[in-house]
Amino acid sequence: MAQSQIFNIPNILAFTRLLLAPLMFLFLVNQDAAIFEGIHHSWLNYFAAFIFVVASATDFFDGYVARTFNQITTLGAILDPLADKMLTLAGFLGLMMLGSASPWAIFLILTRELFITGLRVSAMSQGMDISASWMGKVKTVVQMIAIGFLLMQWPGGTLLLWIAVALTLYSGYEYVKHFFQKTSVL
């Protein structure tokens, strides 16, 4: 792979998201650490929310730039969903650890994410392309909105989380159905 393909704008944005996810997690789960002494917990949540919004914006722009300027690469196809998973994982686990998100909702979302990631890897090993579906993209947006609402402690955050769970499970069903249709098992 040529250097220009590796170091293109979409890949840099996805890599930036990879770096921002643990930083956001730090603000959420280490609120009593000495480095944050004297900073009110609500400000740490605001910092985490700001990092989350910036990281979420990179998700939109890396896809837009990749498609618009034909900068789609194999590395980007791996980095983008990995960065999305890391960002949502950091948000959901951090919120769960703070007691701001239902452990059951987080368990269901993360189980689906791990299962579908494994399914996609299996499909790729068989030469099949199981790209993100429209419902998968909607699910990601709703997850990110739910995380934002929960981070800011806005009304409706818990309802959005459960809507995200429903969309996550439904889009998982679509992936499984699509996989088995392509493998002619169903």
Backbone as JSON Lines, residues from 0, in Angstrom:
{"i":0,"aa":"M","n":[0.85,-1.17,0.0],"ca":[0.0,0.0,0.0],"c":[0.9,1.24,0.0]}
{"i":1,"aa":"A","n":[0.65,2.15,-0.89],"ca":[1.47,3.36,-1.01],"c":[1.26,4.27,0.19]}
{"i":2,"aa":"Q","n":[2.28,5.06,0.5],"ca":[2.21,5.99,1.63],"c":[1.01,6.93,1.49]}
{"i":3,"aa":"S","n":[0.75,7.42,0.27],"ca":[-0.35,8.36,0.08],"c":[-1.69,7.71,0.43]}
{"i":4,"aa":"Q","n":[-1.8,6.4,0.24],"ca":[-3.03,5.72,0.58],"c":[-3.16,5.51,2.09]}
{"i":5,"aa":"I","n":[-2.05,5.31,2.76],"ca":[-2.08,5.1,4.21],"c":[-2.34,6.41,4.94]}
{"i":6,"aa":"F","n":[-1.64,7.46,4.54],"ca":[-1.73,8.74,5.23],"c":[-2.67,9.7,4.51]}
{"i":7,"aa":"N","n":[-3.87,9.23,4.21],"ca":[-4.85,10.14,3.63],"c":[-5.72,10.72,4.75]}
{"i":8,"aa":"I","n":[-6.52,11.72,4.43],"ca":[-7.31,12.42,5.44],"c":[-8.28,11.48,6.17]}
{"i":9,"aa":"P","n":[-9.03,10.64,5.46],"ca":[-9.95,9.75,6.19],"c":[-9.24,8.85,7.2]}
{"i":10,"aa":"N","n":[-8.09,8.3,6.83],"ca":[-7.37,7.43,7.77],"c":[-6.83,8.21,8.95]}
{"i":11,"aa":"I","n":[-6.37,9.43,8.71],"ca":[-5.88,10.28,9.81],"c":[-7.04,10.61,10.76]}
{"i":12,"aa":"L","n":[-8.21,10.9,10.21],"ca":[-9.38,11.19,11.05],"c":[-9.79,9.97,11.87]}
{"i":13,"aa":"A","n":[-9.78,8.8,11.24],"ca":[-10.13,7.57,11.97],"c":[-9.1,7.29,13.07]}
{"i":14,"aa":"F","n":[-7.82,7.5,12.76],"ca":[-6.78,7.29,13.76],"c":[-6.93,8.29,14.91]}
{"i":15,"aa":"T","n":[-7.31,9.52,14.58],"ca":[-7.55,10.53,15.62],"c":[-8.66,10.06,16.56]}
{"i":16,"aa":"R","n":[-9.72,9.48,15.98],"ca":[-10.82,8.94,16.79],"c":[-10.32,7.83,17.71]}
{"i":17,"aa":"L","n":[-9.41,7.01,17.19],"ca":[-8.82,5.95,18.03],"c":[-8.1,6.55,19.25]}
{"i":18,"aa":"L","n":[-7.44,7.68,19.06],"ca":[-6.72,8.32,20.16],"c":[-7.65,9.06,21.12]}
{"i":19,"aa":"L","n":[-8.72,9.62,20.6],"ca":[-9.64,10.37,21.44],"c":[-10.48,9.48,22.36]}
{"i":20,"aa":"A","n":[-10.76,8.25,21.94],"ca":[-11.59,7.34,22.74],"c":[-11.01,7.09,24.13]}
{"i":21,"aa":"P","n":[-9.72,6.71,24.25],"ca":[-9.2,6.5,25.61],"c":[-9.08,7.8,26.41]}
{"i":22,"aa":"L","n":[-8.9,8.92,25.73],"ca":[-8.85,10.2,26.45],"c":[-10.22,10.51,27.07]}
{"i":23,"aa":"M","n":[-11.28,10.28,26.31],"ca":[-12.62,10.48,26.83],"c":[-12.86,9.53,28.02]}
{"i":24,"aa":"F","n":[-12.44,8.29,27.86],"ca":[-12.6,7.29,28.92],"c":[-11.88,7.73,30.19]}
{"i":25,"aa":"L","n":[-10.69,8.31,30.03],"ca":[-9.91,8.82,31.17],"c":[-10.72,9.84,31.95]}
{"i":26,"aa":"F","n":[-11.36,10.79,31.26],"ca":[-12.15,11.81,31.94],"c":[-13.36,11.21,32.66]}
{"i":27,"aa":"L","n":[-13.89,10.12,32.14],"ca":[-15.07,9.52,32.76],"c":[-14.75,8.66,33.96]}
{"i":28,"aa":"V","n":[-13.71,7.85,33.88],"ca":[-13.5,6.85,34.93],"c":[-12.43,7.22,35.95]}
{"i":29,"aa":"N","n":[-11.71,8.29,35.74],"ca":[-10.67,8.69,36.68],"c":[-10.97,10.04,37.31]}
{"i":30,"aa":"Q","n":[-12.24,10.28,37.61],"ca":[-12.64,11.6,38.08],"c":[-12.09,11.93,39.47]}
{"i":31,"aa":"D","n":[-11.68,10.93,40.22],"ca":[-11.11,11.18,41.54],"c":[-9.59,11.15,41.54]}
{"i":32,"aa":"A","n":[-8.98,11.06,40.35],"ca":[-7.53,11.0,40.25],"c":[-6.91,12.34,40.66]}
{"i":33,"aa":"A","n":[-5.69,12.27,41.16],"ca":[-4.99,13.47,41.63],"c":[-4.85,14.52,40.53]}
{"i":34,"aa":"I","n":[-4.7,14.09,39.28],"ca":[-4.53,15.08,38.2],"c":[-5.78,15.92,37.99]}
{"i":35,"aa":"F","n":[-6.93,15.44,38.47],"ca":[-8.17,16.2,38.32],"c":[-8.61,16.87,39.63]}
{"i":36,"aa":"E","n":[-7.73,16.89,40.61],"ca":[-8.06,17.49,41.89],"c":[-8.47,18.95,41.7]}
{"i":37,"aa":"G","n":[-9.57,19.31,42.33],"ca":[-10.05,20.68,42.24],"c":[-10.98,20.94,41.06]}
{"i":38,"aa":"I","n":[-11.14,19.95,40.19],"ca":[-12.03,20.11,39.05],"c":[-13.32,19.35,39.37]}
{"i":39,"aa":"H","n":[-14.43,20.06,39.32],"ca":[-15.71,19.44,39.63],"c":[-16.02,18.33,38.61]}
{"i":40,"aa":"H","n":[-16.65,17.26,39.1],"ca":[-16.96,16.12,38.24],"c":[-17.79,16.51,37.02]}
{"i":41,"aa":"S","n":[-18.67,17.48,37.19],"ca":[-19.5,17.88,36.04],"c":[-18.63,18.44,34.92]}
{"i":42,"aa":"W","n":[-17.56,19.14,35.27],"ca":[-16.66,19.67,34.23],"c":[-15.93,18.54,33.51]}
{"i":43,"aa":"L","n":[-15.58,17.5,34.24],"ca":[-14.94,16.35,33.6],"c":[-15.9,15.67,32.63]}
{"i":44,"aa":"N","n":[-17.19,15.62,33.0],"ca":[-18.19,15.09,32.08],"c":[-18.33,15.98,30.85]}
{"i":45,"aa":"Y","n":[-18.26,17.31,31.04],"ca":[-18.32,18.23,29.89],"c":[-17.11,18.03,28.98]}
{"i":46,"aa":"F","n":[-15.93,17.87,29.57],"ca":[-14.73,17.62,28.76],"c":[-14.88,16.32,27.98]}
{"i":47,"aa":"A","n":[-15.38,15.28,28.66],"ca":[-15.6,14.0,28.0],"c":[-16.61,14.16,26.87]}
{"i":48,"aa":"A","n":[-17.67,14.92,27.11],"ca":[-18.69,15.15,26.08],"c":[-18.11,15.91,24.9]}
{"i":49,"aa":"F","n":[-17.28,16.91,25.17],"ca":[-16.64,17.68,24.1],"c":[-15.75,16.77,23.25]}
{"i":50,"aa":"I","n":[-14.95,15.95,23.91],"ca":[-14.08,15.01,23.19],"c":[-14.94,14.06,22.36]}
{"i":51,"aa":"F","n":[-16.05,13.61,22.93],"ca":[-16.93,12.69,22.22],"c":[-17.52,13.35,20.98]}
{"i":52,"aa":"V","n":[-17.95,14.61,21.08],"ca":[-18.53,15.31,19.94],"c":[-17.48,15.48,18.84]}
{"i":53,"aa":"V","n":[-16.26,15.88,19.22],"ca":[-15.19,16.03,18.23],"c":[-14.9,14.69,17.56]}
{"i":54,"aa":"A","n":[-14.79,13.64,18.36],"ca":[-14.5,12.31,17.81],"c":[-15.64,11.84,16.9]}
{"i":55,"aa":"S","n":[-16.88,12.09,17.3],"ca":[-18.02,11.7,16.48],"c":[-18.02,12.45,15.16]}
{"i":56,"aa":"A","n":[-17.63,13.71,15.19],"ca":[-17.56,14.5,13.95],"c":[-16.53,13.91,12.99]}
{"i":57,"aa":"T","n":[-15.42,13.39,13.53],"ca":[-14.42,12.78,12.64],"c":[-14.99,11.56,11.94]}
{"i":58,"aa":"D","n":[-15.96,10.89,12.59],"ca":[-16.6,9.72,11.97],"c":[-17.36,10.15,10.71]}
{"i":59,"aa":"F","n":[-18.1,11.24,10.82],"ca":[-18.83,11.74,9.65],"c":[-17.86,12.17,8.55]}
{"i":60,"aa":"F","n":[-16.87,12.98,8.93],"ca":[-15.99,13.56,7.92],"c":[-15.07,12.53,7.26]}
{"i":61,"aa":"D","n":[-14.62,11.51,8.0],"ca":[-13.73,10.54,7.33],"c":[-14.49,9.78,6.25]}
{"i":62,"aa":"G","n":[-15.74,9.42,6.53],"ca":[-16.54,8.74,5.51],"c":[-16.87,9.64,4.33]}
{"i":63,"aa":"Y","n":[-17.22,10.88,4.62],"ca":[-17.56,11.84,3.56],"c":[-16.37,12.08,2.64]}
{"i":64,"aa":"V","n":[-15.2,12.34,3.23],"ca":[-14.0,12.61,2.43],"c":[-13.59,11.37,1.64]}
{"i":65,"aa":"A","n":[-13.66,10.21,2.27],"ca":[-13.26,8.97,1.59],"c":[-14.12,8.72,0.35]}
{"i":66,"aa":"R","n":[-15.44,8.91,0.49],"ca":[-16.33,8.67,-0.66],"c":[-16.23,9.78,-1.7]}
{"i":67,"aa":"T","n":[-16.21,11.03,-1.26],"ca":[-16.2,12.16,-2.17],"c":[-14.93,12.22,-3.01]}
{"i":68,"aa":"F","n":[-13.79,11.95,-2.38],"ca":[-12.51,12.09,-3.06],"c":[-11.87,10.75,-3.39]}
{"i":69,"aa":"N","n":[-12.69,9.69,-3.35],"ca":[-12.24,8.35,-3.69],"c":[-10.95,7.97,-2.94]}
{"i":70,"aa":"Q","n":[-10.99,8.14,-1.63],"ca":[-9.85,7.8,-0.79],"c":[-10.16,6.6,0.11]}
{"i":71,"aa":"I","n":[-10.95,5.69,-0.41],"ca":[-11.31,4.48,0.33],"c":[-10.14,3.51,0.25]}
{"i":72,"aa":"T","n":[-9.67,3.05,1.41],"ca":[-8.54,2.13,1.46],"c":[-8.89,0.93,2.34]}
{"i":73,"aa":"T","n":[-8.12,-0.13,2.19],"ca":[-8.29,-1.31,3.04],"c":[-8.03,-0.94,4.5]}
{"i":74,"aa":"L","n":[-6.99,-0.14,4.73],"ca":[-6.69,0.3,6.1],"c":[-7.87,1.08,6.67]}
{"i":75,"aa":"G","n":[-8.44,1.96,5.88],"ca":[-9.59,2.74,6.32],"c":[-10.79,1.87,6.62]}
{"i":76,"aa":"A","n":[-10.98,0.82,5.83],"ca":[-12.1,-0.1,6.04],"c":[-11.95,-0.84,7.37]}
{"i":77,"aa":"I","n":[-10.72,-0.97,7.85],"ca":[-10.46,-1.6,9.14],"c":[-10.49,-0.57,10.26]}
{"i":78,"aa":"L","n":[-9.81,0.57,10.03],"ca":[-9.71,1.61,11.07],"c":[-11.05,2.23,11.43]}
{"i":79,"aa":"D","n":[-11.88,2.54,10.43],"ca":[-13.13,3.25,10.7],"c":[-14.05,2.49,11.65]}
{"i":80,"aa":"P","n":[-14.4,1.23,11.38],"ca":[-15.27,0.54,12.34],"c":[-14.59,0.28,13.68]}
{"i":81,"aa":"L","n":[-13.27,0.06,13.66],"ca":[-12.55,-0.13,14.92],"c":[-12.62,1.14,15.78]}
{"i":82,"aa":"A","n":[-12.41,2.29,15.14],"ca":[-12.48,3.56,15.86],"c":[-13.9,3.8,16.39]}
{"i":83,"aa":"D","n":[-14.91,3.47,15.59],"ca":[-16.3,3.61,16.05],"c":[-16.55,2.75,17.27]}
{"i":84,"aa":"K","n":[-16.09,1.51,17.22],"ca":[-16.3,0.59,18.34],"c":[-15.57,1.07,19.59]}
{"i":85,"aa":"M","n":[-14.34,1.56,19.41],"ca":[-13.58,2.05,20.56],"c":[-14.27,3.26,21.19]}
{"i":86,"aa":"L","n":[-14.78,4.14,20.36],"ca":[-15.43,5.35,20.86],"c":[-16.72,4.99,21.61]}
{"i":87,"aa":"T","n":[-17.55,4.15,21.02],"ca":[-18.79,3.79,21.71],"c":[-18.49,2.93,22.95]}
{"i":88,"aa":"L","n":[-17.5,2.06,22.86],"ca":[-17.1,1.26,24.01],"c":[-16.65,2.16,25.16]}
{"i":89,"aa":"A","n":[-15.81,3.14,24.87],"ca":[-15.34,4.07,25.9],"c":[-16.51,4.83,26.52]}
{"i":90,"aa":"G","n":[-17.42,5.29,25.68],"ca":[-18.58,6.03,26.19],"c":[-19.49,5.16,27.03]}
{"i":91,"aa":"F","n":[-19.87,4.02,26.5],"ca":[-20.81,3.16,27.21],"c":[-20.22,2.6,28.5]}
{"i":92,"aa":"L","n":[-18.98,2.11,28.45],"ca":[-18.36,1.56,29.68],"c":[-18.15,2.66,30.72]}
{"i":93,"aa":"G","n":[-17.7,3.83,30.27],"ca":[-17.52,4.94,31.2],"c":[-18.82,5.33,31.87]}
{"i":94,"aa":"L","n":[-19.89,5.45,31.07],"ca":[-21.2,5.8,31.62],"c":[-21.71,4.72,32.57]}
{"i":95,"aa":"M","n":[-21.48,3.45,32.22],"ca":[-21.91,2.37,33.09],"c":[-21.15,2.43,34.42]}
{"i":96,"aa":"M","n":[-19.86,2.69,34.34],"ca":[-19.06,2.75,35.56],"c":[-19.47,3.93,36.45]}
{"i":97,"aa":"L","n":[-19.97,4.99,35.84],"ca":[-20.47,6.14,36.61],"c":[-21.88,5.92,37.14]}
{"i":98,"aa":"G","n":[-22.51,4.82,36.71],"ca":[-23.89,4.54,37.12],"c":[-24.9,5.31,36.29]}
{"i":99,"aa":"S","n":[-24.49,5.83,35.14],"ca":[-25.38,6.62,34.29],"c":[-26.01,5.83,33.16]}
{"i":100,"aa":"A","n":[-25.66,4.57,33.03],"ca":[-26.21,3.74,31.95],"c":[-26.46,2.33,32.49]}
{"i":101,"aa":"S","n":[-27.54,1.73,32.02],"ca":[-27.92,0.39,32.45],"c":[-26.88,-0.64,32.02]}
{"i":102,"aa":"P","n":[-26.37,-1.43,32.98],"ca":[-25.44,-2.5,32.61],"c":[-26.04,-3.47,31.6]}
{"i":103,"aa":"W","n":[-27.35,-3.75,31.68],"ca":[-27.98,-4.66,30.73],"c":[-27.98,-4.09,29.32]}
{"i":104,"aa":"A","n":[-28.27,-2.8,29.21],"ca":[-28.25,-2.16,27.89],"c":[-26.85,-2.23,27.3]}
{"i":105,"aa":"I","n":[-25.86,-1.95,28.11],"ca":[-24.47,-1.96,27.64],"c":[-24.06,-3.39,27.27]}
{"i":106,"aa":"F","n":[-24.45,-4.36,28.08],"ca":[-24.14,-5.76,27.78],"c":[-24.72,-6.17,26.43]}
{"i":107,"aa":"L","n":[-25.98,-5.84,26.2],"ca":[-26.62,-6.21,24.93],"c":[-25.94,-5.55,23.74]}
{"i":108,"aa":"I","n":[-25.63,-4.27,23.87],"ca":[-24.97,-3.55,22.77],"c":[-23.6,-4.14,22.49]}
{"i":109,"aa":"L","n":[-22.8,-4.32,23.53],"ca":[-21.43,-4.8,23.33],"c":[-21.4,-6.25,22.82]}
{"i":110,"aa":"T","n":[-22.33,-7.08,23.3],"ca":[-22.4,-8.46,22.82],"c":[-22.71,-8.47,21.33]}
{"i":111,"aa":"R","n":[-23.67,-7.68,20.9],"ca":[-24.01,-7.6,19.48],"c":[-22.82,-7.1,18.68]}
{"i":112,"aa":"E","n":[-22.14,-6.06,19.16],"ca":[-21.0,-5.48,18.44],"c":[-19.89,-6.53,18.25]}
{"i":113,"aa":"L","n":[-19.58,-7.25,19.31],"ca":[-18.53,-8.28,19.21],"c":[-18.95,-9.41,18.27]}
{"i":114,"aa":"F","n":[-20.2,-9.84,18.37],"ca":[-20.67,-10.92,17.51],"c":[-20.63,-10.52,16.04]}
{"i":115,"aa":"I","n":[-21.13,-9.33,15.73],"ca":[-21.18,-8.89,14.33],"c":[-19.78,-8.62,13.8]}
{"i":116,"aa":"T","n":[-18.89,-8.12,14.64],"ca":[-17.49,-7.94,14.2],"c":[-16.9,-9.29,13.82]}
{"i":117,"aa":"G","n":[-17.14,-10.31,14.64],"ca":[-16.66,-11.66,14.31],"c":[-17.28,-12.19,13.03]}
{"i":118,"aa":"L","n":[-18.57,-11.93,12.85],"ca":[-19.26,-12.36,11.64],"c":[-18.67,-11.68,10.39]}
{"i":119,"aa":"R","n":[-18.38,-10.38,10.52],"ca":[-17.8,-9.64,9.39],"c":[-16.41,-10.16,9.05]}
{"i":120,"aa":"V","n":[-15.62,-10.48,10.07],"ca":[-14.29,-11.04,9.83],"c":[-14.42,-12.39,9.13]}
{"i":121,"aa":"S","n":[-15.36,-13.21,9.58],"ca":[-15.6,-14.5,8.94],"c":[-16.01,-14.31,7.48]}
{"i":122,"aa":"A","n":[-16.89,-13.35,7.23],"ca":[-17.33,-13.07,5.86],"c":[-16.17,-12.62,5.0]}
{"i":123,"aa":"M","n":[-15.32,-11.73,5.53],"ca":[-14.17,-11.24,4.77],"c":[-13.22,-12.39,4.45]}
{"i":124,"aa":"S","n":[-13.06,-13.33,5.38],"ca":[-12.16,-14.46,5.13],"c":[-12.69,-15.36,4.02]}
{"i":125,"aa":"Q","n":[-14.0,-15.29,3.76],"ca":[-14.61,-16.06,2.69],"c":[-14.78,-15.23,1.42]}
{"i":126,"aa":"G","n":[-14.21,-14.02,1.42],"ca":[-14.28,-13.16,0.25],"c":[-15.59,-12.41,0.1]}
{"i":127,"aa":"M","n":[-16.4,-12.41,1.14],"ca":[-17.68,-11.7,1.08],"c":[-17.53,-10.3,1.67]}
{"i":128,"aa":"D","n":[-18.31,-9.4,1.15],"ca":[-18.32,-8.03,1.68],"c":[-19.64,-7.83,2.4]}
{"i":129,"aa":"I","n":[-19.55,-7.66,3.7],"ca":[-20.74,-7.32,4.48],"c":[-20.5,-5.94,5.06]}
{"i":130,"aa":"S","n":[-20.68,-4.94,4.22],"ca":[-20.47,-3.56,4.62],"c":[-21.6,-3.12,5.53]}
{"i":131,"aa":"A","n":[-21.36,-1.99,6.17],"ca":[-22.38,-1.44,7.06],"c":[-23.65,-1.15,6.27]}
{"i":132,"aa":"S","n":[-24.76,-1.61,6.81],"ca":[-26.06,-1.37,6.18],"c":[-26.58,0.0,6.61]}
{"i":133,"aa":"W","n":[-27.66,0.42,5.96],"ca":[-28.28,1.68,6.34],"c":[-28.7,1.63,7.81]}
{"i":134,"aa":"M","n":[-29.28,0.51,8.23],"ca":[-29.72,0.36,9.62],"c":[-28.51,0.36,10.57]}
{"i":135,"aa":"G","n":[-27.4,-0.21,10.13],"ca":[-26.19,-0.17,10.94],"c":[-25.69,1.25,11.15]}
{"i":136,"aa":"K","n":[-25.81,2.07,10.13],"ca":[-25.4,3.47,10.25],"c":[-26.35,4.24,11.18]}
{"i":137,"aa":"V","n":[-27.66,3.97,11.05],"ca":[-28.65,4.61,11.92],"c":[-28.38,4.21,13.37]}
{"i":138,"aa":"K","n":[-28.1,2.94,13.57],"ca":[-27.81,2.42,14.91],"c":[-26.63,3.16,15.52]}
{"i":139,"aa":"T","n":[-25.57,3.36,14.74],"ca":[-24.38,4.06,15.24],"c":[-24.71,5.5,15.61]}
{"i":140,"aa":"V","n":[-25.48,6.18,14.78],"ca":[-25.86,7.57,15.07],"c":[-26.68,7.64,16.35]}
{"i":141,"aa":"V","n":[-27.65,6.74,16.5],"ca":[-28.5,6.75,17.7],"c":[-27.67,6.41,18.94]}
{"i":142,"aa":"Q","n":[-26.74,5.46,18.81],"ca":[-25.84,5.16,19.94],"c":[-25.07,6.41,20.34]}
{"i":143,"aa":"M","n":[-24.53,7.11,19.36],"ca":[-23.72,8.3,19.65],"c":[-24.56,9.41,20.27]}
{"i":144,"aa":"I","n":[-25.78,9.58,19.78],"ca":[-26.68,10.59,20.38],"c":[-27.01,10.2,21.81]}
{"i":145,"aa":"A","n":[-27.28,8.91,22.05],"ca":[-27.59,8.45,23.41],"c":[-26.41,8.7,24.34]}
{"i":146,"aa":"I","n":[-25.21,8.4,23.88],"ca":[-24.02,8.65,24.7],"c":[-23.91,10.14,25.02]}
{"i":147,"aa":"G","n":[-24.11,10.98,24.02],"ca":[-24.05,12.43,24.24],"c":[-25.07,12.89,25.27]}
{"i":148,"aa":"F","n":[-26.32,12.42,25.14],"ca":[-27.36,12.8,26.09],"c":[-27.01,12.32,27.5]}
{"i":149,"aa":"L","n":[-26.52,11.08,27.61],"ca":[-26.18,10.55,28.93],"c":[-24.99,11.28,29.53]}
{"i":150,"aa":"L","n":[-24.0,11.63,28.7],"ca":[-22.85,12.37,29.22],"c":[-23.27,13.73,29.77]}
{"i":151,"aa":"M","n":[-24.19,14.38,29.06],"ca":[-24.64,15.71,29.48],"c":[-25.76,15.65,30.51]}
{"i":152,"aa":"Q","n":[-26.22,14.44,30.82],"ca":[-27.3,14.2,31.77],"c":[-28.57,14.95,31.36]}
{"i":153,"aa":"W","n":[-28.84,14.93,30.06],"ca":[-30.05,15.56,29.53],"c":[-31.22,14.6,29.66]}
{"i":154,"aa":"P","n":[-32.43,15.14,29.79],"ca":[-33.61,14.28,29.85],"c":[-33.73,13.45,28.56]}
{"i":155,"aa":"G","n":[-34.17,12.22,28.71],"ca":[-34.37,11.35,27.56],"c":[-33.17,10.48,27.24]}
{"i":156,"aa":"G","n":[-32.06,10.66,27.95],"ca":[-30.86,9.87,27.67],"c":[-31.09,8.38,27.84]}
{"i":157,"aa":"T","n":[-31.78,8.0,28.9],"ca":[-32.03,6.57,29.15],"c":[-32.96,6.0,28.08]}
{"i":158,"aa":"L","n":[-33.99,6.76,27.7],"ca":[-34.89,6.31,26.63],"c":[-34.11,6.14,25.32]}
{"i":159,"aa":"L","n":[-33.25,7.1,24.99],"ca":[-32.43,6.98,23.78],"c":[-31.52,5.77,23.83]}
{"i":160,"aa":"L","n":[-30.99,5.47,25.03],"ca":[-30.14,4.29,25.18],"c":[-30.91,3.03,24.82]}
{"i":161,"aa":"W","n":[-32.14,2.91,25.31],"ca":[-32.92,1.7,25.03],"c":[-33.38,1.65,23.57]}
{"i":162,"aa":"I","n":[-33.6,2.81,22.96],"ca":[-33.89,2.84,21.52],"c":[-32.65,2.36,20.77]}
{"i":163,"aa":"A","n":[-31.47,2.81,21.23],"ca":[-30.22,2.35,20.62],"c":[-30.06,0.85,20.76]}
{"i":164,"aa":"V","n":[-30.45,0.3,21.9],"ca":[-30.37,-1.16,22.11],"c":[-31.27,-1.87,21.08]}
{"i":165,"aa":"A","n":[-32.49,-1.39,20.93],"ca":[-33.42,-2.02,19.98],"c":[-32.87,-1.96,18.55]}
{"i":166,"aa":"L","n":[-32.37,-0.79,18.15],"ca":[-31.81,-0.65,16.8],"c":[-30.55,-1.49,16.62]}
{"i":167,"aa":"T","n":[-29.76,-1.58,17.68],"ca":[-28.54,-2.38,17.64],"c":[-28.86,-3.85,17.43]}
{"i":168,"aa":"L","n":[-29.82,-4.35,18.18],"ca":[-30.21,-5.76,18.03],"c":[-30.85,-6.02,16.67]}
{"i":169,"aa":"Y","n":[-31.69,-5.09,16.21],"ca":[-32.33,-5.27,14.91],"c":[-31.29,-5.24,13.77]}
{"i":170,"aa":"S","n":[-30.36,-4.3,13.83],"ca":[-29.35,-4.25,12.77],"c":[-28.46,-5.49,12.83]}
{"i":171,"aa":"G","n":[-28.24,-6.04,14.03],"ca":[-27.5,-7.29,14.16],"c":[-28.23,-8.43,13.48]}
{"i":172,"aa":"Y","n":[-29.55,-8.47,13.66],"ca":[-30.37,-9.47,12.97],"c":[-30.21,-9.34,11.46]}
{"i":173,"aa":"E","n":[-30.22,-8.09,10.95],"ca":[-30.06,-7.87,9.51],"c":[-28.71,-8.39,9.01]}
{"i":174,"aa":"Y","n":[-27.64,-8.14,9.77],"ca":[-26.31,-8.64,9.38],"c":[-26.29,-10.16,9.31]}
{"i":175,"aa":"V","n":[-26.86,-10.8,10.33],"ca":[-26.87,-12.27,10.37],"c":[-27.68,-12.8,9.19]}
{"i":176,"aa":"K","n":[-28.84,-12.23,8.94],"ca":[-29.68,-12.66,7.82],"c":[-28.93,-12.48,6.49]}
{"i":177,"aa":"H","n":[-28.29,-11.33,6.31],"ca":[-27.54,-11.05,5.09],"c":[-26.38,-12.03,4.92]}
{"i":178,"aa":"F","n":[-25.68,-12.33,6.01],"ca":[-24.56,-13.27,5.98],"c":[-25.03,-14.64,5.51]}
{"i":179,"aa":"F","n":[-26.11,-15.13,6.11],"ca":[-26.59,-16.46,5.76],"c":[-27.2,-16.51,4.36]}
{"i":180,"aa":"Q","n":[-27.77,-15.41,3.89],"ca":[-28.25,-15.37,2.52],"c":[-27.09,-15.46,1.53]}
{"i":181,"aa":"K","n":[-25.99,-14.79,1.86],"ca":[-24.82,-14.83,0.97],"c":[-24.13,-16.18,0.99]}
{"i":182,"aa":"T","n":[-24.24,-16.88,2.1],"ca":[-23.6,-18.2,2.19],"c":[-24.56,-19.31,1.8]}
{"i":183,"aa":"S","n":[-25.79,-18.95,1.43],"ca":[-26.82,-19.89,0.96],"c":[-27.18,-20.93,2.01]}
{"i":184,"aa":"V","n":[-27.06,-20.57,3.27],"ca":[-27.41,-21.51,4.34],"c":[-28.92,-21.45,4.62]}
{"i":185,"aa":"L","n":[-29.5,-20.25,4.52],"ca":[-30.95,-20.12,4.78],"c":[-31.75,-20.4,3.54]}
